[in-house]
Amino acid sequence: MYLIAKCQAGRLSWTEAKKTLELLPDPAPMSPPPPSSEGVLSESELMSSVYLLKGTVYQALDNHQYAAECFKQALKEDPYCVEAYEHLVFNHYYSGKCEEQIVNVTLDSSDLLQEEEVELLRFLYTGMSKKYHNQQKEMLPASLSSLNYNTTVLTSQAERLYYNCHFKSAYELCLRALKTDPYHFPTLLVHIGCLYELGKKNDLFILGHKVSNCILTLISLLL
């Protein structure tokens, strides 16, 4: 049923996908869930996938309250389900403080994670959260120093600098991130804002042409 619903969602047949998902039995609580073997999803990972799909379907059908609950449940079932947290953040379901509470409750109550994993996920998820209410500098733990040049981490740091009005420093971090991935969408959003604030009109014009050409190329490949 899950695969049928996923195919229906892929065809944007949201109502059909919703009806199919409603046929799935309610999950039985498992404490603790069995670990997954190599190449095989655990029960928690499977349930996380189901909740993620449910959230996506209900979001498309404008049932945002239920969609948000599904995304939270997907994250609870599998703390590594970054797609669920992205939906919560990018669709502005909660305030920044609520997002941090969701992360803390999810990670602190999980029986699936080692201490090092909790530290990593807490840092990454906190970096993805809204930054309007908390403009303190984001410190990378010493144990995670290998992520200094990670695109997601650089973008998160640039975004925080941007909200602190440190546009030049944010711009320099964006340039570092874009060297790795020139079309990384979250980085481009911050980069465009920095270019505007710094009055770099020529760079904005050139970037606009590059992005437009990229979109046209993608469309031609899909046709």
C-alpha positions in Angstrom: 0.0 0.0 0.0 2.8 2.4 0.8 4.5 2.0 -2.6 1.1 2.5 -4.3 0.5 5.7 -2.3 4.0 6.9 -3.1 3.5 6.3 -6.8 0.2 8.2 -6.6 1.9 11.1 -4.8 4.6 11.0 -7.5 1.8 11.5 -10.1 0.4 14.4 -7.9 -2.8 12.3 -7.3 -3.0 13.6 -3.8 -6.6 12.5 -3.0 -5.9 9.0 -4.3 -2.7 8.8 -2.2 -4.6 9.9 0.9 -7.3 7.2 0.4 -4.6 4.6 -0.1 -2.7 5.6 3.0 -5.9 5.4 5.1 -6.0 1.7 4.3 -2.7 1.2 6.1 -3.0 -0.3 9.6 -2.1 1.9 12.5 1.4 1.2 13.7 1.9 -0.8 16.9 4.2 1.0 19.3 7.6 -0.7 19.6 10.0 -0.1 22.6 12.8 -0.3 21.7 12.6 -0.9 17.9 14.9 -3.7 16.5 18.0 -2.5 14.8 18.1 -2.6 11.0 20.5 -5.0 9.3 22.6 -3.8 6.4 20.5 -2.8 3.4 17.2 -3.5 5.3 15.1 -0.8 6.9 14.1 -1.2 10.5 10.5 -0.9 11.6 11.0 2.6 12.8 12.6 3.7 9.5 9.7 2.2 7.6 7.1 4.0 9.8 9.1 7.2 9.5 8.8 6.9 5.7 5.0 6.3 6.0 4.5 9.4 8.2 6.7 11.5 5.9 4.6 10.5 2.9 1.4 11.2 4.9 2.7 14.6 5.9 3.6 15.4 2.3 0.1 14.3 1.0 -1.8 16.2 3.7 0.4 19.3 3.1 -0.5 19.2 -0.6 -4.2 18.9 0.4 -3.8 22.0 2.6 -4.4 20.1 5.9 -1.4 21.7 7.4 -2.1 20.9 11.1 -2.2 17.2 10.4 0.7 17.4 8.0 2.8 19.0 10.8 1.9 16.3 13.2 2.9 13.6 10.7 6.3 15.3 10.1 6.9 15.4 13.8 6.0 11.7 14.1 8.3 10.9 11.2 11.2 12.6 13.0 10.4 10.8 16.3 10.4 7.4 14.5 13.7 8.2 12.8 15.8 11.1 14.1 17.8 11.0 10.8 14.7 11.8 8.8 16.0 15.2 7.8 13.2 15.6 5.1 10.6 15.7 7.9 12.4 18.5 9.7 12.9 20.4 6.5 9.2 20.4 5.9 8.5 21.7 9.4 11.1 24.5 9.0 10.6 25.6 5.4 6.8 25.7 5.7 6.9 27.8 8.9 4.7 25.5 10.9 6.3 26.6 14.2 8.2 29.4 15.8 12.0 29.1 16.1 11.7 28.3 19.8 9.2 25.5 19.1 11.5 24.1 16.5 14.3 23.9 19.0 12.0 22.2 21.5 11.0 19.6 18.9 14.6 18.8 18.2 15.5 18.6 21.9 12.6 16.3 22.8 13.2 14.1 19.7 16.9 13.6 20.4 16.7 13.4 24.2 14.0 10.7 24.1 15.5 8.6 21.4 16.8 5.1 22.2 18.3 4.8 18.7 21.2 7.2 19.0 24.7 7.3 20.5 25.9 10.4 22.3 28.0 11.4 19.2 25.0 11.1 17.0 22.9 13.3 19.3 25.6 16.0 19.2 25.8 15.9 15.4 22.1 16.0 14.8 21.4 18.7 17.4 24.0 20.9 15.7 22.7 20.3 12.2 19.0 20.6 13.1 19.6 23.7 15.2 21.5 25.2 12.2 18.4 24.6 10.0 16.0 26.2 12.5 14.8 29.8 12.3 17.4 32.3 13.4 15.3 35.4 14.0 14.9 34.8 17.7 18.5 33.7 18.3 21.4 35.6 16.7 24.2 34.2 18.8 27.2 32.9 16.8 26.8 29.2 15.9 29.9 27.3 17.3 30.9 24.1 15.6 31.8 21.5 18.3 35.4 20.3 18.2 34.3 16.8 17.4 32.6 18.0 14.3 35.5 20.1 12.9 35.4 18.0 9.7 32.2 19.8 8.8 33.9 23.2 8.5 33.6 23.1 4.7 30.2 21.4 4.6 27.8 23.3 2.3 24.8 23.0 4.7 26.9 24.2 7.7 28.4 27.1 5.8 24.9 28.2 4.6 23.6 28.0 8.2 26.5 30.2 9.4 26.0 32.7 6.6 22.3 32.9 7.3 22.9 33.7 10.9 25.4 36.4 9.9 22.9 37.8 7.4 20.3 38.2 10.1 22.9 40.0 12.2 23.5 42.4 9.3 27.0 41.2 8.8 26.5 41.0 5.1 30.1 41.0 3.9 31.0 38.0 6.2 27.8 36.2 5.1 28.7 36.9 1.5 32.2 35.4 1.9 30.8 32.2 3.4 28.2 31.9 0.6 31.0 32.1 -1.9 32.8 29.2 -0.2 29.7 27.1 -0.2 28.9 27.9 -3.8 32.3 26.7 -4.9 31.2 23.2 -3.9 27.6 23.5 -5.2 27.0 26.5 -7.5 23.2 25.9 -7.5 22.6 24.9 -3.9 19.2 26.6 -3.4 19.4 27.5 0.3 22.8 29.1 -0.3 21.6 31.0 -3.3 18.8 32.5 -1.3 21.2 34.0 1.3 23.7 34.9 -1.4 21.1 36.9 -3.4 20.2 38.8 -0.2 23.8 39.6 0.5 24.4 40.8 -3.1 21.4 43.1 -2.8 22.5 44.5 0.6 26.0 45.0 -0.6 24.8 46.8 -3.8 26.5 44.3 -6.2 24.0 44.9 -9.1 26.3 43.4 -11.8 26.8 40.2 -9.8 23.0 39.9 -9.3 22.4 40.4 -13.0 25.0 37.7 -13.9 23.7 35.3 -11.3 20.1 35.8 -12.6 21.2 34.8 -16.1 23.0 31.7 -14.8 20.1 30.5 -12.8 17.7 31.2 -15.7 19.8 29.2 -18.1 20.1 26.3 -15.6 16.3 26.2 -15.2 15.8 26.3 -19.0 18.2 23.4 -19.4 16.4 21.3 -16.7 13.0 22.0 -18.4 14.4 20.9 -21.8 15.7 17.7 -20.3 12.3 16.9 -18.8 10.4 17.5 -22.0 
